Amino acid sequence: MKYGVRFAGRRACLAALLLTLLLLPVAMFLAPPAQAGSAKLPSHVTALYKITFGILGDIGFFRFKSDVDGEDYNLSADAKIDTTVFDYNGTMTSTGNVFSAVFSAVTKPSHYTFQFKQKALLSSSKKKSLGIGFDQTGVREVRWVPPDDFPDGFIPVTKEQLRNVLDPLTGVMSLSVGDTARPCERRLPIFDGRQRFDLVFTPAGSPVSPTADQVCHVKMIPISGYKRGEGSESVISGTIEVVLRPVPEANIVIPYRVTVPTIIGAAVLTSEQADITMPDQQRIALRR
């Protein structure tokens, strides 16, 4: 089994990377099923984020929705970027299970979909869809419509590298099922249908109090599925930063701001609003 990635120019490469990186911290909202004696956690979340980019200012938005019912989860997201040189519309969905473990929980995706349409200046529009099927060991099936080609110089993704990986939406969900007191200590194995990479989270410092913002540094480590000289190392210039804000009444932390420095400016995802529903139907509304 081999997969390759081709970026149709620097702008397409940048958009794909930024959307993945900006998206990944959002499901900090999500929570595993509450264990006996543990605090209750959200069963439903909707969130809206604003995307800004360098001197261009506001360029789009990102919306996210999650539902957790027992051990089953359903996630969905959509994003839009609209600039003078690049337009992008994308949607994602993910389904799977989350199982209680000794100290946290384990997420197991079952199916992931991704559809996008993009148009860059002086080029034709591009429209594709993706479906990834999972089994208990990892990726079972990958299907692009229309099919992807394999450019010269790409680093193939091996079957072994697809064991126990997470799709992007399930990846962000897994951020929330660990220790919320130490959310910046994670390493996530991600496969987005093209690239296989790890996201490594480390704390930027110690919070001054349990209710203070926490700052994570994030590094994207490419494994395979990209062409040499392209991908994250050719676009990102600096340290990705995620600011997490505790919500004590919901027993969670949420990403307030995500900053991705690039070779042509910083892309920033900022929380505009979030609505959280607890299992007892208590509702918590957060506004910027």
MILOVO-386694 format. One record per residue (C-alpha): residue number from 1; x, y, z. Coordinates in steps of 0.25 Angstrom, whole numbers. Layout:
% MILOVO-386694
<NUM <X Y Z>>
...
This chain:
% MILOVO-386694
<1 <0 0 0>>
<2 <6 13 -4>>
<3 <1 28 -4>>
<4 <6 40 -9>>
<5 <4 55 -7>>
<6 <5 66 -18>>
<7 <3 81 -15>>
<8 <-2 89 -27>>
<9 <7 101 -24>>
<10 <12 107 -11>>
<11 <-2 113 -8>>
<12 <-9 100 -8>>
<13 <2 94 1>>
<14 <0 106 10>>
<15 <-15 105 11>>
<16 <-15 90 13>>
<17 <-4 90 25>>
<18 <-11 102 31>>
<19 <-25 96 31>>
<20 <-19 84 38>>
<21 <-11 91 48>>
<22 <-21 101 52>>
<23 <-32 90 53>>
<24 <-25 81 61>>
<25 <-26 87 75>>
<26 <-41 90 74>>
<27 <-46 77 79>>
<28 <-40 80 93>>
<29 <-55 83 96>>
<30 <-58 68 95>>
<31 <-58 58 106>>
<32 <-58 43 109>>
<33 <-70 37 116>>
<34 <-70 40 130>>
<35 <-64 29 139>>
<36 <-70 26 153>>
<37 <-67 37 162>>
<38 <-61 46 152>>
<39 <-67 60 148>>
<40 <-77 61 137>>
<41 <-72 66 124>>
<42 <-79 72 111>>
<43 <-87 63 102>>
<44 <-90 74 91>>
<45 <-81 85 86>>
<46 <-82 95 75>>
<47 <-71 106 73>>
<48 <-68 117 63>>
<49 <-54 122 60>>
<50 <-49 134 52>>
<51 <-36 132 43>>
<52 <-27 143 40>>
<53 <-14 143 32>>
<54 <-3 153 33>>
<55 <-6 167 26>>
<56 <-18 161 19>>
<57 <-26 161 32>>
<58 <-39 153 33>>
<59 <-39 142 22>>
<60 <-49 132 27>>
<61 <-56 124 38>>
<62 <-56 110 44>>
<63 <-68 103 50>>
<64 <-68 91 58>>
<65 <-78 82 64>>
<66 <-77 69 73>>
<67 <-87 59 79>>
<68 <-83 49 89>>
<69 <-93 38 93>>
<70 <-88 27 102>>
<71 <-76 21 95>>
<72 <-80 27 81>>
<73 <-75 40 75>>
<74 <-79 48 63>>
<75 <-70 60 59>>
<76 <-72 70 48>>
<77 <-65 83 43>>
<78 <-65 92 32>>
<79 <-56 104 27>>
<80 <-56 115 17>>
<81 <-44 123 13>>
<82 <-47 135 3>>
<83 <-35 144 -2>>
<84 <-31 151 -15>>
<85 <-21 140 -18>>
<86 <-27 127 -12>>
<87 <-41 122 -9>>
<88 <-44 109 -1>>
<89 <-57 102 4>>
<90 <-55 89 12>>
<91 <-63 80 21>>
<92 <-59 68 30>>
<93 <-67 57 37>>
<94 <-62 46 47>>
<95 <-69 35 54>>
<96 <-63 25 64>>
<97 <-63 20 78>>
<98 <-56 25 91>>
<99 <-53 15 102>>
<100 <-49 17 116>>
<101 <-35 13 121>>
<102 <-28 13 134>>
<103 <-24 27 134>>
<104 <-30 34 122>>
<105 <-37 28 110>>
<106 <-34 22 96>>
<107 <-41 27 83>>
<108 <-43 18 71>>
<109 <-48 24 58>>
<110 <-57 16 49>>
<111 <-59 26 37>>
<112 <-54 39 32>>
<113 <-58 48 21>>
<114 <-53 61 15>>
<115 <-57 69 3>>
<116 <-51 82 -2>>
<117 <-52 91 -14>>
<118 <-41 101 -16>>
<119 <-37 112 -26>>
<120 <-24 119 -27>>
<121 <-21 132 -35>>
<122 <-18 129 -50>>
<123 <-21 114 -49>>
<124 <-33 105 -51>>
<125 <-42 101 -39>>
<126 <-40 87 -32>>
<127 <-50 79 -25>>
<128 <-47 65 -18>>
<129 <-53 56 -8>>
<130 <-47 46 2>>
<131 <-52 34 10>>
<132 <-43 27 20>>
<133 <-48 14 26>>
<134 <-42 8 39>>
<135 <-42 -5 46>>
<136 <-36 -9 60>>
<137 <-22 -8 55>>
<138 <-22 5 47>>
<139 <-25 9 33>>
<140 <-33 -1 25>>
<141 <-36 7 12>>
<142 <-33 20 6>>
<143 <-41 26 -6>>
<144 <-39 39 -13>>
<145 <-49 44 -24>>
<146 <-43 47 -34>>
<147 <-31 38 -30>>
<148 <-18 44 -26>>
<149 <-5 42 -34>>
<150 <9 40 -29>>
<151 <19 51 -33>>
<152 <33 48 -35>>
<153 <41 49 -22>>
<154 <30 47 -12>>
<155 <32 38 1>>
<156 <22 27 1>>
<157 <14 23 13>>
<158 <16 9 17>>
<159 <5 0 23>>
<160 <13 -1 36>>
<161 <12 14 37>>
<162 <-3 14 37>>
<163 <-5 5 49>>
<164 <-12 11 61>>
<165 <-12 25 54>>
<166 <-23 36 56>>
<167 <-31 44 45>>
<168 <-30 59 48>>
<169 <-43 61 55>>
<170 <-41 48 64>>
<171 <-27 53 66>>
<172 <-32 66 72>>
<173 <-42 58 80>>
<174 <-31 50 87>>
<175 <-25 63 92>>
<176 <-37 64 102>>
<177 <-37 50 107>>
<178 <-23 51 114>>
<179 <-20 59 127>>
<180 <-26 73 125>>
<181 <-16 78 136>>
<182 <-5 75 126>>
<183 <-11 77 112>>
<184 <2 81 106>>
<185 <9 67 108>>
<186 <4 59 96>>
<187 <9 53 83>>
<188 <-2 50 73>>
<189 <0 40 60>>
<190 <-8 46 49>>
<191 <-12 42 35>>
<192 <-20 51 27>>
<193 <-21 43 14>>
<194 <-8 48 8>>
<195 <2 51 19>>
<196 <6 43 31>>
<197 <12 52 42>>
<198 <13 53 57>>
<199 <8 65 65>>
<200 <17 67 77>>
<201 <11 77 88>>
<202 <20 82 99>>
<203 <18 93 110>>
<204 <23 107 107>>
<205 <23 109 122>>
<206 <16 107 135>>
<207 <2 114 137>>
<208 <2 124 149>>
<209 <-11 117 154>>
<210 <-20 106 151>>
<211 <-30 115 145>>
<212 <-20 123 136>>
<213 <-17 121 121>>
<214 <-7 110 117>>
<215 <2 111 105>>
<216 <6 99 97>>
<217 <17 99 86>>
<218 <14 89 75>>
<219 <23 83 65>>
<220 <19 76 53>>
<221 <28 64 50>>
<222 <27 59 35>>
<223 <28 44 34>>
<224 <24 41 20>>
<225 <14 44 9>>
<226 <20 57 4>>
<227 <30 61 -7>>
<228 <44 65 -2>>
<229 <45 80 -1>>
<230 <31 82 1>>
<231 <21 81 13>>
<232 <22 87 27>>
<233 <37 89 27>>
<234 <36 98 14>>
<235 <25 106 19>>
<236 <25 107 35>>
<237 <36 117 40>>
<238 <36 117 55>>
<239 <28 110 66>>
<240 <13 107 66>>
<241 <6 112 78>>
<242 <-7 108 85>>
<243 <-13 116 96>>
<244 <-23 108 105>>
<245 <-33 114 114>>
<246 <-39 106 125>>
<247 <-54 105 127>>
<248 <-55 100 141>>
<249 <-71 99 141>>
<250 <-69 89 129>>
<251 <-57 82 134>>
<252 <-49 85 121>>
<253 <-39 94 115>>
<254 <-42 100 101>>
<255 <-33 106 91>>
<256 <-34 121 91>>
<257 <-24 124 80>>
<258 <-15 116 71>>
<259 <-4 123 63>>
<260 <4 117 52>>
<261 <16 125 47>>
<262 <19 123 32>>
<263 <29 128 22>>
<264 <19 139 17>>
<265 <12 143 30>>
<266 <5 137 43>>
<267 <-8 130 42>>
<268 <-17 131 54>>
<269 <-29 124 58>>
<270 <-37 131 69>>
<271 <-49 127 77>>
<272 <-62 135 74>>
<273 <-72 127 82>>
<274 <-74 113 87>>
<275 <-87 106 93>>
<276 <-85 95 102>>
<277 <-96 85 107>>
<278 <-94 76 119>>
<279 <-100 63 121>>
<280 <-111 69 130>>
<281 <-114 79 119>>
<282 <-107 90 126>>
<283 <-102 100 116>>
<284 <-90 108 116>>
<285 <-88 120 106>>
<286 <-74 126 103>>
<287 <-73 139 95>>
<288 <-60 146 91>>
